[in-house]
């Protein structure tokens, strides 16, 4: 269980700066009608 927690913490630490670097206007943009926007994924 500790290993899983450490892996999740590492993933969060690695991806947080990348997600924070995405401009706010890009979140609701859908790549195409069949895909989810970043905002829709983030809400769920």
Secondary structure, 3 states (H helix, E strand, C coil): CHHHHHHHHHHHHHHHHHHHCCCHHHCCCCCCCCCCCHHHHHHC
